Amino acid sequence: MAEQNKNNANGGQQDINQLLKVRREKLRELQDGGNDPFVITKYDVTHHSMDVKDGFEELENKEVSIAGRMMFKRVMGKASFCNIQDLKGSIQVYVTRDDLGEEVYKAFKRSDVGDILGIKGSVFRTKTGEISVHAKEVTLLAKSLQILPEKYHGLTDTDTRYRQRYVDLIMNPDVKDTFIRRSRIIKEIRNFLDARGFMEVETPMLVSNAGGAAARPFDTHYNALDEDVKLRISLELYLKRLIVGGLERVYEIGRVFRNEGVDTRHNPEFTLMELYQAYTDYEGMMELTESMFRYLAETVCGGSVITYNGIEIDLGKPFARMTMNEAILKYAGVDFDAVADDEAAKALAKERHIEYEERHTKGDIINLFFEEFCEKELIQPTFIMDHPLAISPLTKRKPSDPEKVERFELFINTWEMCNAYSELNDPIDQRERFAEQDAAFAAGDEEANHTDEDFLNALEIGMPPTGGIGYGIDRLVMLLTDSAAIRDVLLFPTMKSLGGKDQ
């Protein structure tokens, strides 16, 4: 049986190799006959498939020009049908020998599924009621030398889908819809912020000091300067410099790079948006965030109530608000406001089987408790506020409680969707916190920040009270497109190379 399976597999590969050989022979015949499709430089398209279908009443019996990939062909002697897929969908095309002539029709019959065709013809409705194009001209614009996956089984293997996204987009219309929606989400974010007077800027990706987040950076070398540099892990410190410079409302949407693991919500390179607004605080950032998420749901999804994995999430209601300690009290039954010091916090962690490191403080333990007991409970939009000082090195202290900072994270569907601060603008306090981060790094915390002297110099020039926030765009797109994994919303996610080489 094993030998039979091996023979079947070998036979199947031989069949595929023969089909690929035939396609190349067809191309050679076209080229030898002076009909090389690859010399064509343009094709005038007047309509997409859905334009024809949606505008049928006006376009019936009128001439249109469409172009796209042939996904299906049925030859019936002197007449044939095929299906052309383009950006907006697909449409049936009726092709006859009488309309095209003997030679052109013969060439059409030798075309393959996957070929890219230009079709000029008139719009009509078939006897079965399907809106179609009656072809008067057929032009081969590109010859497909590979074979697409079989139509009814499609492309389902996730590894292949991510590696060959171009085939995934061809075979799975819902995948294409996801990325079209992603583009629209980013466009609407820009529209929303533009209406609020924000200015889009760009800041360096190669930096000498990768700060602004708790993450390990990628290291690289700049040959021209003979200097080691890092890929940025955040956008924060440069954007704050611009606030110092008087650009009162700025944002950037860009790639950042973190040398960490890959899972359903993390990719080592991802799209981050950070924005900073002078003369406001984290309360202002909460209002902006709630308004923007509601706006995106309404404009992109058609309503403020969305569905993720079968669960309704209401972005129309006022978002819930809890301090981190209130959440821990609610979901873990521990009141950290009553915990005296680091040792008492560690004793509680031992009691609840929470793993920690000796260098951790009470603030670190609070965060560990929150991650263990609270995050999984936060389905509907909830602002978690007033984080411990120990885990917030760039955030302004709460005047009423110096152990806490004016910070919030928004949680939806158990995910952290954004992270916001009343930004620390005291350069003396900031220097002390950088020193604490340097000490943490020396003690083994590879994600700790490092002192940034130029940023401190900027703060000494003077930064106004400022609210700042960072949004993971990929996670937001996952939520608004009901996508299960971050790789489903990244056109080209990070993949381990095959056989030591890119495939």
FIVORO-853605 format. One line per 5 residues: number of its first residue (from 1); their letters; for each residue z negated, x negated, y negated of C-alpha. Coordinates in steps of 0.05 Angstrom, whole numbers, plus 5000, padded with zeros to 4 digits. Layout:
// FIVORO-853605
NUM> a> Z X Y | ...
This chain:
// FIVORO-853605
1> maeqn> 5000 5000 5000 | 4982 4943 4953 | 5049 4910 4967 | 5085 4976 4954 | 5050 4985 4887
6> knnan> 5069 4914 4869 | 5141 4928 4886 | 5140 4992 4845 | 5112 4955 4786 | 5164 4901 4792
11> ggqqd> 5218 4953 4799 | 5194 4989 4737 | 5195 4924 4697 | 5266 4910 4723 | 5288 4980 4701
16> inqll> 5259 4968 4631 | 5292 4900 4626 | 5359 4931 4645 | 5351 4986 4592 | 5334 4933 4539
21> kvrre> 5395 4894 4561 | 5440 4955 4553 | 5414 4966 4482 | 5433 4896 4462 | 5501 4905 4494
26> klrel> 5512 4968 4453 | 5494 4930 4390 | 5543 4874 4408 | 5598 4926 4419 | 5585 4955 4351
31> qdggn> 5586 4887 4318 | 5649 4867 4354 | 5682 4931 4332 | 5664 4920 4259 | 5608 4971 4258
36> dpfvi> 5546 4927 4252 | 5491 4974 4228 | 5450 4916 4201 | 5501 4901 4146 | 5487 4969 4113
41> tkydv> 5442 4957 4052 | 5426 5028 4029 | 5433 5102 4044 | 5427 5157 3992 | 5374 5207 4016
46> thhsm> 5371 5273 3978 | 5318 5309 4019 | 5263 5298 4070 | 5256 5343 4131 | 5201 5386 4101
51> dvkdg> 5239 5393 4036 | 5295 5425 4075 | 5249 5471 4114 | 5206 5491 4054 | 5267 5502 4010
56> feele> 5311 5537 4061 | 5324 5598 4019 | 5354 5556 3963 | 5387 5504 4009 | 5420 5549 4061
61> nkevs> 5493 5530 4070 | 5485 5474 4019 | 5497 5400 4033 | 5438 5353 4042 | 5430 5280 4062
66> iagrm> 5371 5261 4106 | 5352 5197 4143 | 5302 5178 4196 | 5289 5159 4267 | 5321 5197 4324
71> mfkrv> 5265 5220 4370 | 5304 5266 4416 | 5377 5276 4436 | 5410 5328 4481 | 5485 5321 4494
76> mgkas> 5524 5383 4517 | 5596 5362 4520 | 5630 5374 4454 | 5564 5392 4419 | 5496 5359 4416
81> fcniq> 5428 5367 4385 | 5381 5313 4361 | 5316 5309 4324 | 5306 5265 4263 | 5236 5243 4242
86> dlkgs> 5221 5219 4171 | 5161 5210 4126 | 5146 5284 4120 | 5160 5310 4189 | 5221 5324 4232
91> iqvyv> 5282 5368 4234 | 5336 5388 4284 | 5407 5365 4274 | 5469 5398 4304 | 5526 5350 4319
96> trddl> 5596 5368 4344 | 5659 5329 4361 | 5702 5375 4319 | 5662 5359 4256 | 5654 5284 4266
101> geevy> 5719 5266 4302 | 5728 5236 4370 | 5707 5164 4355 | 5646 5179 4313 | 5622 5231 4363
106> kafkr> 5631 5182 4420 | 5589 5131 4381 | 5535 5184 4369 | 5532 5199 4444 | 5519 5124 4457
111> sdvgd> 5462 5123 4407 | 5391 5116 4433 | 5324 5149 4419 | 5292 5105 4367 | 5356 5090 4328
116> ilgik> 5353 5103 4253 | 5407 5151 4230 | 5433 5178 4164 | 5456 5250 4168 | 5498 5287 4117
121> gsvfr> 5510 5361 4129 | 5496 5433 4112 | 5431 5471 4122 | 5431 5531 4169 | 5388 5570 4217
126> tktge> 5404 5570 4292 | 5407 5632 4334 | 5337 5617 4358 | 5313 5616 4285 | 5304 5540 4277
131> isvha> 5322 5511 4209 | 5371 5454 4223 | 5424 5410 4191 | 5497 5417 4215 | 5521 5346 4212
136> kevtl> 5586 5329 4177 | 5573 5254 4176 | 5529 5210 4220 | 5514 5138 4201 | 5477 5089 4245
141> laksl> 5431 5052 4197 | 5391 5009 4246 | 5396 4999 4321 | 5330 5002 4360 | 5329 4947 4411
146> qilpe> 5261 4967 4440 | 5241 5030 4478 | 5191 5079 4449 | 5135 5106 4493 | 5154 5167 4535
151> kyhgl> 5150 5229 4491 | 5103 5273 4532 | 5052 5219 4547 | 5059 5186 4480 | 5021 5124 4458
156> tdtdt> 4948 5136 4478 | 4920 5067 4495 | 4876 5051 4435 | 4884 4976 4440 | 4960 4981 4438
161> ryrqr> 4957 5033 4383 | 4917 4986 4338 | 4959 4925 4354 | 5025 4961 4346 | 5008 5009 4289
166> yvdli> 5082 5016 4273 | 5093 5050 4341 | 5029 5090 4333 | 5055 5118 4267 | 5121 5137 4300
171> mnpdv> 5092 5171 4361 | 5029 5204 4333 | 5040 5249 4272 | 4965 5258 4262 | 4957 5183 4253
176> kdtfi> 5009 5182 4199 | 4975 5242 4166 | 4909 5204 4166 | 4939 5145 4128 | 4976 5190 4079
181> rrsri> 4909 5224 4066 | 4875 5157 4058 | 4925 5139 4004 | 4911 5205 3969 | 4835 5195 3972
186> ikeir> 4841 5128 3936 | 4889 5158 3886 | 4840 5215 3871 | 4782 5166 3864 | 4822 5131 3810
191> nflda> 4838 5198 3777 | 4764 5217 3777 | 4740 5152 3748 | 4797 5149 3697 | 4774 5217 3671
196> rgfme> 4705 5188 3661 | 4730 5129 3621 | 4726 5075 3674 | 4771 5013 3673 | 4798 4984 3738
201> vetpm> 4793 4908 3743 | 4804 4852 3793 | 4756 4796 3809 | 4760 4732 3853 | 4762 4735 3928
206> lvsna> 4750 4660 3937 | 4681 4643 3910 | 4633 4584 3911 | 4572 4630 3919 | 4582 4693 3960
211> ggaaa> 4528 4739 3933 | 4514 4812 3919 | 4500 4835 3990 | 4460 4817 4053 | 4516 4789 4097
216> rpfdt> 4543 4725 4125 | 4606 4701 4091 | 4669 4668 4119 | 4677 4595 4099 | 4743 4563 4081
221> hynal> 4769 4502 4043 | 4809 4499 3979 | 4856 4439 3988 | 4878 4432 3915 | 4807 4424 3890
226> dedvk> 4780 4393 3955 | 4723 4443 3954 | 4692 4488 4007 | 4693 4560 3985 | 4674 4627 4015
231> lrisl> 4708 4695 4020 | 4671 4746 3978 | 4622 4793 4012 | 4615 4839 3952 | 4643 4853 3882
236> elylk> 4578 4858 3846 | 4564 4794 3808 | 4631 4787 3775 | 4633 4861 3754 | 4564 4853 3722
241> rlivg> 4591 4794 3683 | 4643 4842 3654 | 4587 4890 3633 | 4556 4831 3597 | 4624 4819 3564
246> glerv> 4624 4889 3535 | 4669 4926 3585 | 4621 4984 3591 | 4651 5021 3651 | 4687 4980 3704
251> yeigr> 4706 4988 3777 | 4744 4951 3830 | 4773 4974 3896 | 4786 4914 3940 | 4777 4877 4006
256> vfrne> 4713 4842 4022 | 4698 4799 4082 | 4634 4795 4124 | 4626 4750 4184 | 4594 4801 4228
261> gvdtr> 4607 4844 4290 | 4658 4898 4302 | 4639 4969 4322 | 4660 5040 4306 | 4636 5034 4233
266> hnpef> 4645 4959 4219 | 4705 4913 4211 | 4698 4842 4185 | 4746 4857 4129 | 4741 4925 4096
271> tlmel> 4754 4961 4031 | 4696 4966 3982 | 4693 5000 3915 | 4640 4980 3865 | 4630 5009 3796
276> yqayt> 4583 4993 3739 | 4566 5035 3679 | 4527 5010 3619 | 4471 5051 3588 | 4455 5092 3650
281> dyegm> 4411 5084 3713 | 4409 5104 3785 | 4400 5177 3766 | 4467 5173 3730 | 4497 5142 3792
286> melte> 4471 5199 3835 | 4504 5250 3789 | 4570 5211 3790 | 4568 5203 3866 | 4553 5276 3880
291> smfry> 4608 5299 3832 | 4659 5250 3860 | 4647 5268 3933 | 4652 5342 3917 | 4716 5330 3877
296> laetv> 4748 5290 3934 | 4731 5344 3985 | 4760 5398 3942 | 4823 5361 3921 | 4839 5326 3987
301> cggsv> 4809 5372 4040 | 4818 5438 4004 | 4745 5457 3998 | 4674 5431 3990 | 4655 5446 4063
306> ityng> 4686 5397 4112 | 4680 5389 4187 | 4665 5323 4222 | 4665 5322 4298 | 4654 5397 4300
311> ieidl> 4596 5396 4251 | 4602 5430 4183 | 4580 5387 4124 | 4570 5421 4058 | 4588 5378 3998
316> gkpfa> 4584 5438 3951 | 4508 5446 3951 | 4463 5400 3911 | 4451 5338 3952 | 4380 5331 3980
321> rmtmn> 4335 5276 3952 | 4278 5238 3987 | 4245 5172 3975 | 4249 5123 4033 | 4174 5131 4045
326> eailk> 4179 5207 4044 | 4234 5204 4096 | 4192 5159 4141 | 4132 5205 4133 | 4175 5265 4151
331> yagvd> 4211 5235 4212 | 4162 5182 4237 | 4095 5209 4214 | 4076 5144 4179 | 4055 5141 4106
336> fdava> 4073 5072 4081 | 4044 5087 4013 | 3977 5083 4048 | 3992 5018 4085 | 3954 4961 4052
341> ddeaa> 3994 4898 4065 | 4044 4859 4107 | 3996 4851 4166 | 3980 4925 4169 | 4055 4940 4167
346> kalak> 4068 4891 4225 | 4012 4923 4265 | 4046 4991 4257 | 4112 4961 4278 | 4080 4934 4342
351> erhie> 4049 5001 4355 | 4116 5036 4348 | 4155 4982 4386 | 4195 4961 4326 | 4221 4890 4331
356> yeerh> 4210 4846 4271 | 4208 4773 4251 | 4146 4736 4227 | 4177 4724 4159 | 4184 4799 4147
361> tkgdi> 4142 4832 4094 | 4117 4903 4088 | 4182 4920 4052 | 4223 4895 4109 | 4182 4934 4159
366> inlff> 4191 4998 4118 | 4267 4988 4122 | 4263 4977 4197 | 4223 5041 4206 | 4274 5079 4164
371> eefce> 4333 5053 4205 | 4298 5069 4271 | 4270 5138 4257 | 4306 5168 4197 | 4380 5152 4193
376> keliq> 4398 5192 4255 | 4367 5254 4223 | 4409 5253 4159 | 4469 5297 4173 | 4477 5336 4108
381> ptfim> 4485 5296 4043 | 4418 5263 4026 | 4400 5211 3973 | 4347 5163 4000 | 4313 5133 3939
386> dhpla> 4262 5081 3917 | 4271 5025 3967 | 4222 4967 3976 | 4229 4909 3927 | 4233 4860 3985
391> isplt> 4302 4885 4008 | 4331 4895 3938 | 4339 4828 3903 | 4386 4854 3848 | 4351 4919 3830
396> krkps> 4306 4939 3773 | 4233 4954 3791 | 4205 5024 3783 | 4159 5023 3722 | 4110 5068 3759
401> dpekv> 4108 5026 3823 | 4127 4953 3820 | 4132 4947 3896 | 4192 4994 3895 | 4259 4992 3859
406> erfel> 4305 5043 3828 | 4355 5044 3884 | 4386 5097 3928 | 4432 5103 3988 | 4472 5166 4004
411> fintw> 4471 5187 4076 | 4520 5236 4107 | 4531 5247 4182 | 4476 5194 4193 | 4520 5141 4158
416> emcna> 4503 5102 4095 | 4560 5122 4048 | 4540 5082 3987 | 4486 5038 3957 | 4465 5043 3883
421> yseln> 4417 5011 3834 | 4389 5012 3766 | 4413 4941 3757 | 4365 4885 3744 | 4380 4856 3676
426> dpidq> 4318 4813 3666 | 4343 4740 3676 | 4272 4713 3687 | 4256 4765 3741 | 4325 4753 3771
431> rerfa> 4314 4678 3776 | 4248 4690 3812 | 4281 4736 3862 | 4337 4687 3874 | 4284 4635 3889
436> eqdaa> 4253 4682 3940 | 4322 4692 3971 | 4333 4617 3975 | 4266 4611 4011 | 4286 4666 4059
441> faagd> 4351 4630 4075 | 4313 4566 4088 | 4267 4605 4135 | 4327 4628 4176 | 4355 4690 4141
446> eeanh> 4430 4676 4143 | 4444 4739 4102 | 4400 4720 4042 | 4430 4711 3973 | 4431 4644 3937
451> tdedf> 4416 4627 3865 | 4477 4637 3822 | 4468 4596 3758 | 4528 4624 3722 | 4507 4695 3736
456> lnale> 4437 4679 3710 | 4470 4650 3648 | 4508 4715 3638 | 4443 4754 3643 | 4412 4708 3591
461> igmpp> 4470 4725 3545 | 4445 4796 3553 | 4465 4855 3598 | 4450 4926 3575 | 4413 4975 3621
466> tggig> 4465 4990 3674 | 4476 5034 3735 | 4517 5005 3792 | 4541 5029 3859 | 4582 5007 3920
471> ygidr> 4621 5053 3965 | 4651 5036 4033 | 4720 5067 4026 | 4737 5063 4100 | 4675 5102 4119
476> lvmll> 4690 5154 4066 | 4761 5161 4094 | 4732 5169 4164 | 4689 5226 4139 | 4744 5263 4101
481> tdsaa> 4796 5255 4157 | 4749 5270 4215 | 4764 5201 4246 | 4719 5175 4301 | 4723 5100 4287
486> irdvl> 4736 5053 4228 | 4797 5025 4265 | 4828 5094 4261 | 4830 5089 4185 | 4851 5016 4179
491> lfptm> 4925 5006 4186 | 4916 4937 4216 | 4844 4928 4241 | 4817 4862 4264 | 4834 4849 4337
496> kslgg> 4821 4791 4383 | 4886 4754 4393 | 4920 4760 4461 | 4925 4695 4500 | 4901 4655 4441
501> kdq> 4961 4676 4399 | 4976 4734 4353 | 5016 4786 4389
